[in-house]
Amino acid sequence: MLMGFMGTGKSEVGRRLAQRLGRAFVDTDRLVEERAGKRIATIFAEDGEPAFRTLERAAVAEAAGRGGPVVAVGGGAVLDPENVRCLRAAGVLVYLTARPEIILGRVGKGSNRPMLRDDPRAAVVRLLAERGPVYAAAADITVDTSERTASDVVGEIQRAQGQVRLQHEP
């Protein structure tokens, strides 16, 4: 279960991790768009953030209940304790991080990112400060993706997952 701020590599790392593990990959943002029949930016504009969060909660529950896929959740998903509960029940929670300047370089100007519309840099810094402690508290594993390839990150996740499993065994 991959979580973290936008632009930290959840989708790319998730696809590669799933391939390496021989599992399916589910991106809950894509699942929301499929179920709603419209892009996330359109959901925010037409229906508002609360409607998006309702759709997101259903997508997280569906993805976590599929029995073994690698799941990447949207940046705000873990702000909902119910989502964290579902994800934790389904597997190890991996928090992907990156420095603000790396995130900004990866997401561009944020035109299709509803949370970054006005001042992308200020929004990234503010949201990281707000969400970082929530991500960290929920995480079993934390991996900084700044200046690292997706393959390097996947390898670190696999090594760390082995350690987490050993810690949880009787």
C-alpha positions in Angstrom: 0.0 0.0 0.0 1.7 3.2 -1.2 0.9 6.6 0.2 2.4 10.0 0.1 2.1 13.4 -1.4 1.5 13.9 -5.1 4.6 13.7 -7.2 6.4 11.3 -4.9 6.2 8.4 -7.4 3.4 6.3 -6.1 2.0 5.4 -9.5 5.3 4.6 -11.2 6.8 2.8 -8.2 3.5 1.0 -7.7 3.4 -0.3 -11.3 7.0 -1.5 -11.0 6.6 -3.1 -7.6 3.5 -4.9 -8.8 5.3 -6.2 -11.8 8.2 -7.4 -9.7 5.9 -9.1 -7.3 3.6 -10.6 -10.0 0.6 -8.7 -8.6 -2.0 -6.4 -10.0 -1.7 -2.7 -9.5 -4.5 -0.4 -8.5 -4.3 3.4 -8.4 -7.2 4.7 -6.4 -7.2 8.1 -8.2 -7.7 6.2 -11.5 -10.4 4.1 -9.9 -12.3 7.2 -8.7 -12.1 8.6 -12.3 -13.4 5.4 -13.8 -16.3 5.1 -11.3 -17.2 8.8 -11.6 -16.8 9.0 -15.4 -14.8 12.2 -15.1 -11.3 13.5 -14.2 -10.5 14.4 -10.5 -10.1 18.1 -11.4 -13.7 18.0 -12.8 -15.0 16.3 -9.7 -13.4 19.0 -7.5 -14.8 21.8 -9.8 -18.3 20.4 -10.3 -19.0 18.5 -7.1 -16.4 19.8 -4.5 -13.8 18.1 -2.4 -16.3 16.4 0.0 -17.8 14.5 -3.0 -14.4 13.5 -4.2 -13.4 12.3 -0.7 -16.6 10.1 -0.6 -15.7 8.6 -3.9 -12.1 8.1 -2.7 -13.2 6.3 0.4 -15.2 3.8 -1.7 -12.2 3.4 -4.1 -9.8 2.7 -1.2 -12.1 0.1 0.3 -12.6 -1.6 -3.1 -8.8 -1.7 -3.8 -7.9 -2.9 -0.4 -10.5 -5.6 -0.5 -9.2 -7.1 -3.8 -6.9 -9.5 -2.1 -3.2 -8.7 -2.8 -2.8 -5.9 -5.3 -0.2 -3.2 -4.9 -2.3 -0.1 -4.2 -1.3 3.5 -4.6 -3.7 6.0 -2.9 -4.1 9.7 -3.6 -2.3 12.2 -1.5 -5.2 13.0 0.8 -6.6 9.5 1.3 -4.8 8.8 4.5 -6.3 11.9 6.2 -9.4 9.7 6.6 -8.9 7.2 9.4 -11.3 4.8 7.8 -9.0 4.7 4.7 -6.0 4.0 6.9 -7.8 1.2 8.7 -8.7 -0.4 5.3 -5.2 -0.1 4.0 -3.5 -1.3 7.2 -5.8 -4.4 7.1 -4.7 -5.1 3.5 -0.9 -4.9 3.9 2.2 -2.9 4.7 1.9 0.9 4.5 4.7 2.5 2.6 5.1 6.3 2.8 6.9 7.8 -0.2 8.4 11.2 0.4 10.3 13.8 -1.7 11.6 17.3 -1.2 9.2 20.1 -2.2 11.4 21.2 -5.2 11.4 17.7 -6.5 7.6 17.4 -6.2 7.2 20.7 -8.0 9.4 19.5 -10.8 7.5 16.3 -11.1 4.0 17.8 -11.1 4.7 20.8 -13.2 2.6 23.9 -12.7 -0.2 21.9 -11.1 -2.9 23.0 -13.6 -4.5 19.5 -13.4 -3.9 19.3 -9.6 -6.9 20.9 -7.8 -4.9 21.3 -4.6 -2.2 23.4 -6.4 -4.2 25.8 -8.4 -3.3 29.2 -6.9 0.4 29.1 -5.7 1.8 25.6 -6.3 5.0 26.1 -4.3 3.2 27.6 -1.2 0.5 24.8 -1.5 3.1 22.1 -1.6 5.0 23.4 1.4 1.7 23.9 3.4 0.2 20.6 2.5 3.4 18.7 3.2 3.6 20.3 6.7 -0.1 19.4 7.3 0.0 15.9 5.9 3.6 14.7 6.6 2.9 13.9 10.3 -0.3 11.9 9.3 1.6 9.9 6.7 4.5 9.3 9.1 2.2 8.1 11.8 0.4 5.6 9.5 3.6 4.3 7.8 5.3 1.0 8.4 8.0 2.0 6.0 9.2 5.4 4.8 11.2 5.9 1.6 12.5 9.2 0.2 12.2 9.1 -3.6 14.1 12.4 -4.2 16.9 11.9 -6.8 16.2 8.1 -6.9 15.0 5.9 -9.7 11.8 4.0 -9.4 13.8 0.7 -9.5 15.9 1.8 -6.6 12.8 2.7 -4.6 11.2 -0.6 -5.4 14.3 -2.5 -4.2 14.4 -0.5 -1.0 10.7 -1.2 -0.4 11.2 -4.9 -0.9 14.1 -5.0 1.6 12.2 -3.0 4.1 9.0 -5.1 3.8 11.1 -8.2 4.8 12.2 -6.4 7.9 8.7 -5.3 8.8 7.3 -8.8 8.4 10.1 -10.2 10.7 9.2 -7.6 13.3 5.6 -8.7 13.3 6.2 -12.4 13.5 5.8 -14.1 16.9 
